């Protein structure tokens, strides 16, 4: 059968049209979307939006939303809007790994920010190294994060040893306390702080015992009874707000007379709100305080309070700063045609970050992706915090 010429032409035209549409669809696919000049720049934010650390997780989300709103209102990144995609890890490493895989392979984000916990961050790092995706770490403090040789990680907060050294130096310079009890959560975060604190104490000729607990525990009487019998000058709590609030309550119930210390997890108002006054006099480290004289910090506090009705905590401040670090790096980049090139050039731009002003102070990344950050030391009194260090 010989096909009519007109019919043949129609079939050829239809086939050509289908081919063109298919090519257009492929060109508009997500794999190229980060390289176009108008498409939004997607990035992933992994945090504990449920579970025992949901409170700081909410602060993280709000810090990101404010930064994105400000940047997009000002025109975005060379006209491109930022689009955050939030994934919950509930502070569980396996869940965090699944979230990271989804964001990278399905959503094809340009970069990641997170997580809250050191254990989840360490688990995710294997994936970002394999997939070559830059990740900003504003909160997790385990020393291994920037000592692993992973060139895709950049951290804008103090490490465990940095925090421990600064707090212990303050204690040894300003008190006569030399006999310590440390109680810590059995995580990379808790173990890292405990190890660094104990090493400092021993190096300075002090005495120390260590007790441990697991995330989700509510009964600490066995550990604290041992602590009471030891009669320490001070107790150092290396943990987060849920367990930390129960520990300080039970310390008061047992009548233990010792100065209480903690790290970042015990310097937030969320901790204060559930501690029931058991945190009175407790001294802790903090990345950020709302009464910081830094002009950038004051503008941030004003905008955050106007949007969310409360002062920002250090978790909101740290991740807000991380978004602006990414913004500064992306503004230095050329236009990229594909997601792999975008990620690679962003990584190089982040590595070149030097003396970038931020709400927590300037950021310069060293060759390992670690920024040197000074923590504040604060003390709780009547539900409010007083900055003890730095004195200015």
C-alpha positions as CSV (number, residue, x, y, z in Angstrom):
1,X,0.0,0.0,0.0
2,X,1.4,3.4,-1.0
3,X,0.7,6.2,1.5
4,X,-0.8,9.5,0.2
5,X,1.8,12.3,0.2
6,X,-0.4,14.7,2.2
7,X,-0.9,12.0,4.9
8,X,2.8,11.4,5.0
9,X,3.6,15.0,5.5
10,X,1.1,15.2,8.3
11,X,2.7,12.2,10.1
12,X,6.2,13.7,9.7
13,X,5.0,17.0,11.0
14,X,3.4,15.3,14.0
15,X,6.6,13.3,14.7
16,X,8.7,16.4,14.5
17,X,6.4,18.3,16.9
18,X,6.6,15.4,19.4
19,X,10.4,15.4,19.2
20,X,10.6,19.2,19.8
21,X,8.3,19.0,22.8
22,X,10.4,16.1,24.2
23,X,13.6,18.1,23.9
24,X,12.0,21.1,25.5
25,X,10.7,19.0,28.4
26,X,14.2,17.6,28.8
27,X,15.7,21.0,28.8
28,X,13.3,22.2,31.5
29,X,14.1,19.3,33.7
30,X,15.3,19.8,37.3
31,X,18.8,18.7,36.5
32,X,19.4,22.0,34.6
33,X,17.1,24.2,36.7
34,X,19.8,25.5,39.0
35,X,21.8,26.7,36.0
36,X,19.0,28.8,34.4
37,X,19.0,32.5,34.9
38,X,15.5,32.7,36.2
39,X,14.7,29.4,38.0
40,X,14.7,29.5,41.8
41,X,17.8,28.3,43.7
42,X,16.6,25.4,45.8
43,X,18.4,24.4,48.9
44,X,17.7,21.8,51.6
45,X,17.4,22.4,55.3
46,X,17.6,19.3,57.5
47,X,16.6,19.6,61.2
48,X,14.6,18.1,64.0
49,X,11.2,19.5,63.4
50,X,9.7,16.7,65.5
51,X,11.1,14.6,68.4
52,X,13.0,15.7,71.5
53,X,14.7,18.6,69.7
54,X,11.7,20.0,68.0
55,X,12.0,23.4,69.8
56,X,15.4,24.3,68.4
57,X,14.2,22.8,65.1
58,X,11.5,25.4,65.0
59,X,14.0,28.1,65.6
60,X,16.1,26.8,62.8
61,X,13.2,26.9,60.4
62,X,12.2,30.4,61.4
63,X,15.8,31.6,61.0
64,X,15.9,30.3,57.5
65,X,12.5,31.7,56.6
66,X,13.4,35.2,57.7
67,X,16.7,35.2,55.8
68,X,15.0,33.9,52.6
69,X,12.3,36.5,52.9
70,X,14.8,39.3,53.2
71,X,17.0,38.1,50.4
72,X,14.1,37.5,48.0
73,X,12.6,40.9,48.8
74,X,15.9,42.5,47.9
75,X,15.9,40.7,44.5
76,X,17.3,37.3,45.3
77,X,20.6,36.1,44.0
78,X,21.2,38.0,40.7
79,X,17.4,38.0,40.2
80,X,16.9,34.4,41.2
81,X,14.7,33.6,44.2
82,X,15.9,31.3,47.0
83,X,13.6,28.3,47.7
84,X,14.2,26.3,50.9
85,X,13.0,22.7,51.2
86,X,12.7,21.5,54.8
87,X,13.2,17.9,55.7
88,X,12.7,16.5,59.3
89,X,15.3,14.2,60.7
90,X,13.8,14.0,64.3
91,X,17.5,13.8,65.5
92,X,17.7,10.3,64.1
93,X,20.8,9.6,61.9
94,X,19.0,7.0,59.6
95,X,16.1,9.5,59.0
96,X,18.6,12.3,58.3
97,X,20.4,10.1,55.7
98,X,17.1,9.5,54.0
99,X,16.3,13.2,54.0
100,X,19.7,14.0,52.6
101,X,19.3,11.4,49.8
102,X,15.9,12.8,48.9
103,X,17.1,16.4,48.8
104,X,20.1,15.7,46.6
105,X,18.7,13.1,44.2
106,X,15.0,13.9,43.9
107,X,14.8,17.6,44.7
108,X,18.3,18.3,43.2
109,X,19.1,21.1,45.7
110,X,22.1,23.4,45.1
111,X,23.3,23.0,48.7
112,X,22.3,21.9,52.2
113,X,22.2,23.5,55.6
114,X,22.0,21.4,58.7
115,X,21.7,19.5,60.9
116,X,21.1,20.2,64.6
117,X,22.8,17.0,66.0
118,X,26.4,16.0,65.4
119,X,25.5,12.4,64.9
120,X,23.0,13.2,62.1
121,X,25.5,15.6,60.5
122,X,28.3,13.0,60.5
123,X,26.0,10.4,59.0
124,X,25.0,12.8,56.2
125,X,28.5,13.8,55.4
126,X,29.2,10.5,53.6
127,X,26.5,11.3,51.1
128,X,27.5,14.9,50.4
129,X,31.0,13.8,49.8
130,X,29.9,11.1,47.4
131,X,27.4,13.4,45.6
132,X,29.7,16.5,45.8
133,X,27.1,18.8,47.4
134,X,28.2,21.7,49.7
135,X,26.8,21.7,53.2
136,X,26.8,24.5,55.7
137,X,26.8,23.4,59.3
138,X,25.7,26.1,61.7
139,X,24.9,24.2,64.9
140,X,26.4,20.7,65.2
141,X,29.7,20.9,67.1
142,X,31.5,17.6,67.0
143,X,35.2,18.1,66.2
144,X,35.1,15.2,63.7
145,X,32.8,17.2,61.3
146,X,35.6,19.4,60.1
147,X,38.5,17.0,60.9
148,X,37.3,14.2,58.5
149,X,38.9,15.7,55.4
150,X,35.4,16.2,53.8
151,X,36.0,19.3,51.5
152,X,32.2,19.9,51.0
153,X,31.5,20.8,54.7
154,X,31.7,24.4,56.0
155,X,30.9,25.1,59.7
156,X,30.1,28.6,61.1
157,X,30.0,27.7,64.8
158,X,32.5,26.8,67.5
159,X,33.6,23.1,67.8
160,X,33.3,21.0,70.9
161,X,37.0,21.7,71.9
162,X,36.6,25.5,71.2
163,X,33.5,25.7,73.5
164,X,35.0,23.5,76.2
165,X,38.3,25.4,76.2
166,X,36.6,28.8,76.4
167,X,34.2,27.7,79.2
168,X,36.9,25.9,81.2
169,X,39.3,28.8,80.8
170,X,36.7,31.1,82.2
171,X,36.1,28.8,85.2
172,X,39.8,28.3,86.0
173,X,40.5,32.0,85.6
174,X,37.5,33.3,87.7
175,X,36.8,30.6,90.3
176,X,38.6,28.3,92.7
177,X,36.6,25.3,91.6
178,X,38.9,22.4,90.8
179,X,36.7,19.3,91.5
180,X,34.2,18.5,88.8
181,X,31.5,16.0,87.9
182,X,30.5,15.7,84.2
183,X,27.2,14.2,83.1
184,X,26.7,13.9,79.4
185,X,24.4,12.4,76.8
186,X,25.8,9.4,75.0
187,X,26.0,11.0,71.5
188,X,28.9,12.5,69.5
189,X,27.9,15.9,70.8
190,X,27.8,14.9,74.5
191,X,30.8,12.7,74.4
192,X,32.9,15.3,72.5
193,X,32.1,18.0,75.1
194,X,32.8,15.7,78.0
195,X,36.1,14.5,76.6
196,X,37.3,18.0,75.9
197,X,36.2,19.3,79.3
198,X,37.7,16.4,81.2
199,X,41.0,16.7,79.3
200,X,41.3,20.4,80.2
201,X,40.5,19.8,83.9
202,X,43.2,17.0,84.1
203,X,45.7,19.1,82.3
204,X,45.2,21.9,84.8
205,X,45.6,19.5,87.8
206,X,41.9,19.3,88.6
207,X,39.8,16.2,89.6
208,X,36.9,14.9,87.5
209,X,34.4,12.0,87.3
210,X,32.0,11.3,84.4
211,X,28.5,9.9,84.2
212,X,26.5,9.3,81.1
213,X,22.8,8.9,79.9
214,X,20.9,8.3,76.8
215,X,18.6,10.6,74.7
216,X,15.1,10.2,76.0
217,X,16.0,9.2,79.6
218,X,14.0,10.9,82.3
219,X,15.4,9.3,85.5
220,X,18.9,10.5,86.4
221,X,18.8,9.7,90.2
222,X,21.3,6.9,90.0
223,X,24.0,9.0,88.2
224,X,23.3,12.0,90.4
225,X,23.5,10.1,93.6
226,X,27.0,9.1,92.6
227,X,27.7,12.8,91.9
228,X,26.3,13.8,95.3
229,X,28.6,11.4,97.1
230,X,31.6,12.7,95.2
231,X,30.9,16.2,96.5
232,X,32.1,18.2,93.5
233,X,32.7,21.9,93.4
234,X,30.8,22.1,90.1
235,X,28.7,19.9,87.8
236,X,29.1,20.2,84.0
237,X,26.0,19.1,82.0
238,X,26.8,18.2,78.3
239,X,23.3,17.7,76.8
240,X,20.3,19.4,75.3
241,X,17.2,21.0,76.9
242,X,14.8,18.0,77.3
243,X,17.2,15.9,79.4
244,X,19.0,18.9,80.7
245,X,15.9,20.4,82.3
246,X,15.2,17.1,84.1
247,X,18.8,16.8,85.3
248,X,18.9,20.3,86.8
249,X,15.5,19.6,88.5
250,X,16.7,16.4,90.0
251,X,20.0,18.0,91.1
252,X,17.9,20.5,93.1
253,X,15.6,17.7,94.5
254,X,18.7,15.8,95.8
255,X,20.0,18.9,97.4
256,X,23.3,18.8,95.6
257,X,25.3,22.0,96.4
258,X,27.5,22.7,93.4
259,X,27.8,25.3,90.8
260,X,26.1,24.2,87.6
261,X,27.5,24.6,84.1
262,X,26.3,23.7,80.7
263,X,26.9,24.2,77.0
264,X,24.7,25.6,74.2
265,X,21.8,23.3,74.8
266,X,21.2,25.0,78.2
267,X,21.4,28.6,77.1
268,X,18.1,28.9,75.3
269,X,14.8,30.3,76.7
270,X,13.1,27.1,75.6
271,X,15.3,25.4,78.2
272,X,14.6,28.0,80.8
273,X,10.8,27.6,80.2
274,X,10.8,23.9,81.2
275,X,13.5,24.0,83.8
276,X,11.1,25.3,86.5
277,X,13.7,27.5,88.1
278,X,16.2,24.7,88.5
279,X,18.6,26.6,86.2
280,X,19.0,29.5,88.6
281,X,22.7,30.5,88.6
282,X,23.6,28.0,85.9
283,X,26.4,29.2,83.6
284,X,26.4,28.2,80.0
285,X,28.0,28.9,76.6
286,X,26.0,30.6,73.9
287,X,26.7,31.4,70.2
288,X,24.5,34.4,70.2
289,X,22.6,36.8,72.5
290,X,19.8,39.1,71.5
291,X,21.4,42.0,73.4
292,X,24.6,41.8,71.3
293,X,25.9,45.3,70.3
294,X,26.7,44.0,66.8
295,X,24.5,46.2,64.4
296,X,23.8,43.2,62.1
297,X,22.6,41.3,65.2
298,X,20.4,44.1,66.3
299,X,18.8,44.4,62.9
300,X,18.2,40.6,62.9
301,X,16.7,40.6,66.4
302,X,14.3,43.4,65.4
303,X,13.2,41.7,62.2
304,X,12.8,38.3,63.8
305,X,10.7,39.6,66.7
306,X,8.5,41.5,64.3
307,X,7.9,38.4,62.3
308,X,7.6,35.7,65.0
309,X,6.8,37.6,68.1
310,X,9.8,36.4,70.2
311,X,13.5,37.1,70.4
312,X,15.7,34.8,68.4
313,X,17.8,32.1,70.1
314,X,21.3,31.1,69.1
315,X,20.0,28.4,66.8
316,X,18.0,30.8,64.8
317,X,20.9,33.2,64.6
318,X,23.4,30.6,63.5
319,X,21.3,29.2,60.6
320,X,20.2,32.8,59.6
321,X,23.9,33.6,59.3
322,X,24.5,30.4,57.3
323,X,22.0,31.4,54.7
324,X,23.7,34.8,54.3
325,X,27.1,33.1,54.0
326,X,25.7,31.0,51.1
327,X,24.2,34.2,49.6
328,X,27.6,36.0,49.6
329,X,29.3,33.0,48.0
330,X,26.6,32.6,45.2
331,X,26.8,36.3,44.4
332,X,30.5,35.7,43.4
333,X,29.6,32.9,41.0
334,X,29.3,32.9,37.2
335,X,26.1,31.5,35.6
336,X,26.1,27.8,35.5
337,X,24.4,25.5,33.0
338,X,24.0,22.4,35.2
339,X,23.6,21.5,38.8
340,X,26.9,19.7,39.2
341,X,28.8,22.8,38.0
342,X,26.7,25.0,40.3
343,X,27.5,22.9,43.3
344,X,31.2,22.7,42.5
345,X,31.6,26.5,42.0
346,X,29.6,27.2,45.1
347,X,31.9,24.9,47.1
348,X,34.9,26.9,45.9
349,X,33.2,30.2,46.6
350,X,32.4,29.1,50.2
351,X,36.0,28.0,50.7
352,X,37.2,31.5,49.8
353,X,35.0,33.2,52.4
354,X,37.1,35.6,54.5
355,X,36.1,38.2,57.1
356,X,32.4,38.1,56.1
357,X,30.3,40.1,58.6
358,X,27.5,38.2,60.2
359,X,25.2,38.2,63.2
360,X,27.6,36.0,65.2
361,X,30.6,38.0,64.1
362,X,32.9,37.7,61.1
363,X,33.4,34.3,59.3
364,X,36.5,33.1,57.7
365,X,36.8,29.4,56.7
366,X,40.1,27.6,57.2
367,X,41.4,24.9,54.9
368,X,39.2,22.4,56.7
369,X,36.0,24.4,56.3
370,X,36.0,25.5,60.0
371,X,35.3,29.1,61.1
372,X,36.9,30.3,64.3
373,X,34.0,31.6,66.5
374,X,34.1,32.9,70.0
375,X,31.3,31.8,72.3
376,X,29.7,34.0,74.9
377,X,29.4,32.8,78.5
378,X,26.1,33.6,80.2
379,X,24.4,33.0,83.5
380,X,20.7,32.5,84.3
381,X,19.1,34.7,87.0
382,X,15.4,35.0,87.5
383,X,14.7,33.6,84.0
384,X,17.0,36.1,82.3
385,X,20.6,35.8,81.0
386,X,23.5,38.0,81.9
387,X,26.6,38.0,79.7
388,X,29.6,37.2,81.8
389,X,32.1,37.0,78.9
390,X,33.1,38.8,76.9
391,X,32.8,41.7,79.4
392,X,32.3,44.3,76.6
